[in-house]
Amino acid sequence: MNRWTIRLRLTVLFGALFFLAGALLLGVTYFLVNQRLDDRVGLDRDSGTMVDFRTQLQSLPQNPEAWEAIRKEITAEQERYRQETLDSLLTQGAVALLAVGLAAGGFSWLVAGRALQPLQRITETARRIAGADGAGRGLHERIALAGPGDEVKELADTFDVMLERLDRSFDGQRRFVANASHELRTPLALNRALVELAVTRPEATSETKRLGESLLTVNERHERLIDGLLTLADAEQEITERTPVDLAEVAAHVLDQAAPGEVEMVRDLRAASTAGDPILLERLTQNLVENAIRHNVPDGWFAVTTGVVGAQALLTVSNTGPVVPGYEIETLFQPFRRLGRERVDGGRGFGLGLSIVRAVARAHGGDAQAVPREGGGLVVQVTLPAN
């Protein structure tokens, strides 16, 4: 139920109450005037005769027929006067009641709008926060409702306190991930240097070299994990500095450096200008290309296309590969989520590739969606605002 519906219902309710009160007042007034007219014109509602005047007329010695005619004429005139008075009361009262009802409806509309304004402000703030792209975005907003300390202001203040705590929580989480990623890079780089030094010594045995190669593989895996976490933490921050970027150039640069192996590469790159962080957009494209190569089949292919449709710049990466159930598509965009077969087989991925892609896209005001490709594989499309 939107605010206009609530406001209309309140207006109808208050207007109906005013109208019923006016109708009741008009009915009471009609009854009292009717009784007062009966007393003034001298009519007895029980006997239907004149109490004072008619009795005096009958006691006079003059012509009874003439006085009877006069009595009937006076009675008819009194009844006509009484009826006209009541009809005028009803007509003018109904007009006044209608005018009062319309005025009451307008007044109720204004009062309902003013009463719902604080709630509307709370609702709009909550809607903006809920519609913000990325976790924790929009939590810096506050309602800051001014006015008397009633229940609505208490609700707004409580909502502001909740937003402040959530903002601190998300900000602390982002700082922790970023700081942890930075701090963990140093020991991993030191480990890599020590292992490389050990395996390159002339006196190093073959067993030492094999062990060193295994340690370097594990170390590289950890470096890629930390790099992915750092990129994800950076991507969830709002982009403040934007520069013109052509997705076609970014895709061409990434494809020139890619190592597809036995997988066939297809490119259809058309100008797709947008604005954003070139490094993050390059990482987005690189993740899509790496996923398309890694999750493929022998003698398969992958295709990268760019272009502009309407007000959106598009980057689409499709590939052959294993069949992906439609109900698992959204889970692939969540951090550390991989398909069941990859979890069992111990695939090389960490489940951060598509999470980074969507985070970067939403940080630029766009989005990333995927659909299963008929015959196996995925079609991932990134939409960004065209520049």
C-alpha positions in Angstrom: 0.0 0.0 0.0 1.6 3.3 -1.1 1.4 6.6 0.6 -1.2 8.0 -1.8 -3.6 5.1 -1.0 -3.1 5.7 2.7 -3.6 9.4 2.3 -6.8 8.9 0.3 -8.2 6.5 2.8 -7.5 8.9 5.7 -9.2 11.7 3.7 -12.2 9.5 3.0 -12.4 8.5 6.6 -12.2 12.0 8.0 -14.5 13.4 5.4 -17.1 10.7 6.1 -16.9 11.4 9.8 -17.4 15.2 9.2 -20.3 14.4 6.8 -22.0 12.0 9.3 -21.6 14.6 12.1 -23.2 17.3 9.8 -26.0 15.0 8.7 -26.7 14.2 12.4 -26.7 17.9 13.2 -29.1 18.6 10.3 -31.4 15.9 11.5 -31.5 17.1 15.0 -32.1 20.7 13.8 -34.9 19.5 11.5 -36.6 17.8 14.4 -36.3 20.7 16.7 -37.6 23.2 14.1 -40.5 21.0 13.3 -41.5 20.9 17.0 -41.0 24.6 17.3 -43.2 25.3 14.3 -45.9 23.1 15.7 -46.0 25.2 18.8 -45.9 28.5 16.9 -48.7 27.8 14.5 -50.8 26.2 17.2 -51.2 22.7 15.7 -51.9 19.8 18.0 -50.3 16.8 16.2 -52.5 14.4 18.2 -56.0 15.9 17.6 -55.3 17.9 14.4 -57.2 21.0 15.7 -56.1 24.4 16.7 -55.8 24.7 20.4 -56.5 28.4 21.1 -57.5 30.3 18.0 -60.0 27.8 16.6 -61.7 27.5 19.9 -62.2 31.2 20.1 -63.6 31.4 16.6 -66.2 28.7 17.3 -67.4 30.6 20.5 -68.2 33.8 18.5 -71.9 34.4 17.6 -71.1 35.4 13.9 -71.8 33.2 10.9 -70.3 29.8 11.6 -69.9 28.9 8.0 -67.8 32.0 7.3 -65.6 31.5 10.3 -65.2 27.9 9.3 -64.0 28.9 5.9 -61.6 31.4 7.5 -60.4 28.8 9.9 -59.6 26.3 7.1 -57.8 29.0 5.1 -55.7 30.0 8.1 -55.0 26.3 8.8 -53.9 25.7 5.2 -51.7 28.8 5.2 -50.1 27.7 8.4 -49.4 24.3 7.1 -48.0 25.7 3.9 -45.7 28.1 5.9 -44.6 25.2 8.0 -43.8 22.9 5.0 -42.0 25.7 3.1 -39.9 26.4 6.2 -38.9 22.8 6.6 -38.2 22.4 2.9 -36.0 25.5 2.9 -34.2 24.1 6.0 -33.6 20.8 4.2 -32.5 22.4 1.0 -30.2 25.0 2.4 -28.9 22.5 5.1 -28.1 19.9 2.4 -26.2 22.5 0.4 -24.3 23.7 3.5 -23.7 20.0 4.4 -22.2 19.4 1.0 -20.0 22.4 1.2 -18.8 21.5 4.7 -18.2 17.9 3.4 -16.0 19.2 0.5 -14.1 21.6 2.8 -13.7 18.8 5.3 -12.3 16.5 2.6 -9.8 19.1 1.5 -8.8 19.9 5.0 -8.5 16.1 5.8 -6.3 15.7 2.6 -3.9 18.4 3.8 -3.8 17.1 7.4 -3.3 13.5 6.3 -0.5 14.6 4.0 1.2 16.6 6.7 0.8 13.7 9.2 2.3 11.2 6.7 5.2 13.4 5.6 7.6 12.1 8.4 6.7 8.5 7.6 7.2 9.3 3.9 10.6 10.6 4.6 11.5 7.5 6.6 10.2 5.3 3.8 12.1 7.2 1.0 15.4 7.0 3.0 14.9 3.3 3.6 14.1 2.7 -0.1 17.2 4.6 -1.2 19.4 2.5 1.2 17.8 -0.7 0.1 18.2 0.2 -3.6 21.9 1.1 -3.2 24.2 -1.2 -5.2 26.6 -3.2 -3.1 26.7 -4.2 0.5 26.8 -1.3 2.9 26.3 1.4 0.4 23.9 4.2 1.3 24.3 3.6 5.1 25.8 7.1 5.5 22.4 8.7 5.0 20.4 9.9 8.0 16.8 10.9 8.3 17.5 13.7 10.9 13.8 14.3 11.4 13.0 17.6 13.2 9.9 18.3 15.2 8.2 17.5 18.4 9.4 14.4 20.3 6.4 12.2 19.4 6.4 8.5 18.4 7.3 9.2 14.7 10.4 11.2 15.7 11.4 8.5 18.1 11.1 6.0 15.3 13.2 8.2 13.0 15.9 8.6 15.7 16.0 4.9 16.3 16.3 4.3 12.6 19.3 6.8 12.4 21.0 5.0 15.3 20.6 1.7 13.6 22.0 3.1 10.3 25.0 4.5 12.2 25.8 1.2 13.8 25.4 -0.7 10.5 27.6 1.9 8.7 30.4 1.5 11.3 30.1 -2.3 11.1 30.4 -2.4 7.3 33.1 0.2 7.3 35.1 -1.8 9.8 34.6 -5.0 7.8 35.9 -3.3 4.6 38.9 -1.9 6.4 39.7 -5.2 8.0 39.6 -7.0 4.6 41.7 -4.4 3.0 44.3 -4.2 5.8 44.5 -8.0 6.1 45.0 -8.3 2.4 47.8 -5.7 2.4 49.5 -7.2 5.5 49.4 -10.7 4.2 51.0 -9.8 0.9 54.3 -9.0 2.6 55.0 -12.5 4.2 53.8 -14.2 1.0 56.2 -12.2 -1.1 59.0 -13.0 1.4 58.1 -16.7 1.2 58.2 -16.6 -2.6 61.7 -15.0 -2.6 63.1 -17.5 -0.1 61.8 -20.5 -2.0 63.0 -19.2 -5.3 66.4 -18.6 -3.8 66.5 -22.1 -2.3 65.6 -23.9 -5.6 68.0 -21.8 -7.7 71.1 -22.7 -5.6 73.6 -24.9 -7.4 73.7 -27.4 -4.6 69.9 -27.8 -4.4 68.8 -31.4 -4.9 66.1 -32.6 -7.2 63.8 -33.3 -4.2 64.4 -29.7 -2.9 63.5 -28.3 -6.3 60.3 -30.4 -6.5 59.4 -29.3 -3.0 60.2 -25.7 -3.9 58.0 -25.9 -7.0 55.1 -27.2 -4.9 55.6 -24.4 -2.3 55.7 -21.8 -5.1 52.4 -23.2 -6.5 50.8 -23.0 -3.1 52.2 -19.5 -2.5 50.9 -18.3 -5.8 47.5 -19.6 -5.0 47.5 -17.7 -1.7 48.7 -14.5 -3.5 45.8 -14.8 -6.0 43.3 -15.3 -3.1 44.6 -12.2 -1.3 44.6 -10.2 -4.5 41.0 -11.2 -5.1 40.0 -10.2 -1.6 41.7 -6.8 -2.0 40.0 -6.2 -5.3 36.6 -7.2 -4.0 37.1 -4.8 -1.0 38.1 -2.0 -3.4 35.2 -2.7 -5.8 32.6 -2.5 -3.0 33.6 1.1 -2.5 31.8 3.8 -4.5 33.8 5.1 -7.5 34.5 8.7 -6.9 37.0 9.5 -9.7 35.8 8.5 -13.1 37.7 8.7 -16.4 36.4 7.9 -19.9 37.0 4.2 -20.7 36.3 2.3 -23.9 35.4 -1.3 -23.1 36.5 -2.4 -26.6 40.0 -1.2 -25.9 40.1 -2.8 -22.4 38.8 -6.1 -23.9 41.4 -6.0 -26.7 44.2 -5.4 -24.2 43.0 -8.3 -22.1 42.6 -10.7 -25.0 46.0 -9.9 -26.4 47.6 -11.0 -23.1 45.3 -14.1 -22.7 46.6 -17.6 -23.1 43.6 -19.5 -24.5 45.5 -22.8 -25.1 43.4 -25.1 -27.1 40.3 -23.0 -26.7 39.3 -20.9 -29.7 39.0 -17.2 -29.2 36.3 -15.1 -31.0 36.2 -11.3 -30.7 33.7 -8.8 -31.9 34.8 -5.5 -30.3 32.9 -2.4 -31.1 33.2 1.0 -29.4 31.5 1.0 -26.0 32.5 4.1 -24.1 31.8 4.4 -20.4 33.2 6.2 -17.4 35.0 4.6 -14.4 38.2 3.2 -13.0 40.2 1.7 -15.8 42.1 -0.7 -13.5 38.9 -2.1 -12.0 37.3 -2.4 -15.4 40.3 -4.2 -16.7 40.2 -6.6 -13.8 36.5 -7.2 -14.5 37.2 -8.1 -18.1 40.2 -10.3 -17.1 38.1 -12.3 -14.7 35.5 -13.0 -17.3 38.1 -14.1 -19.9 39.9 -16.3 -17.4 36.7 -17.9 -16.3 35.7 -18.5 -20.0 39.1 -20.2 -20.6 39.3 -22.1 -17.3 35.7 -23.5 -17.3 35.7 -24.8 -20.9 35.9 -28.1 -22.7 38.6 -29.4 -25.0 38.4 -27.8 -28.5 35.8 -25.4 -27.1 35.6 -21.7 -27.8 34.8 -18.4 -26.0 33.6 -15.1 -27.5 34.0 -11.5 -26.3 31.7 -8.8 -27.7 31.3 -5.1 -26.8 28.9 -2.5 -28.0 26.3 0.1 -27.0 22.6 -0.5 -26.8 20.5 2.5 -26.0 22.1 4.2 -23.0 24.1 1.2 -21.9 27.6 0.0 -22.8 27.7 -3.8 -23.0 30.4 -6.4 -22.5 29.4 -9.9 -23.2 31.5 -13.0 -22.7 30.1 -16.4 -23.7 31.8 -19.8 -23.7 31.3 -23.5 -24.2 31.7 -25.6 -21.1 30.0 -28.0 -18.8 26.2 -27.6 -18.3 25.4 -25.1 -15.5 22.0 -25.5 -13.8 19.9 -22.4 -13.9 19.2 -22.4 -10.2 23.0 -22.2 -9.4 23.6 -19.1 -11.5 23.1 -16.6 -8.7 25.2 -18.5 -6.3 28.2 -18.1 -8.7 28.1 -14.4 -8.0 28.5 -14.9 -4.3 32.0 -14.9 -2.8 33.7 -18.3 -2.3 30.8 -20.1 -4.0 31.7 -22.6 -6.7 29.8 -25.4 -8.5 29.6 -28.7 -6.8 31.9 -30.5 -9.2 34.7 -27.8 -8.7 34.4 -28.1 -4.9 34.8 -31.9 -5.1 37.6 -31.8 -7.7 39.5 -29.0 -6.0 39.4 -26.6 -8.8 41.9 -23.7 -9.1 39.3 -21.0 -8.6 38.3 -19.5 -5.3 34.8 -18.4 -6.2 35.8 -14.7 -6.3 35.9 -14.1 -10.0 32.2 -13.4 -10.7 31.8 -11.8 -7.3 34.4 -9.2 -8.3 32.8 -8.8 -11.7 29.4 -7.9 -10.2 30.9 -5.7 -7.5 32.9 -3.7 -10.0 29.9 -3.4 -12.3 27.6 -2.1 -9.5 30.3 0.3 -8.3 30.1 1.9 -11.7 26.3 2.1 -11.7 25.8 -1.0 -13.8 25.2 -4.7 -13.2 26.3 -8.2 -14.3 24.0 -11.1 -15.1 24.6 -14.6 -16.4 22.4 -17.2 -18.1 23.2 -20.8 -19.0 24.2 -21.4 -22.6 22.3 -24.0 -24.5 24.6 -27.0 -24.8 26.8 -26.0 -21.8 28.7 -23.0 -20.7 27.6 -19.5 -19.7 26.7 -16.2 -21.2 27.8 -13.3 -18.9 26.7 -9.8 -19.8 27.9 -6.7 -18.0 25.9 -3.5 -18.5 27.4 -0.1 -17.7 26.1 3.5 -18.2 27.3 4.7 -21.7 29.4 7.8 -21.7 
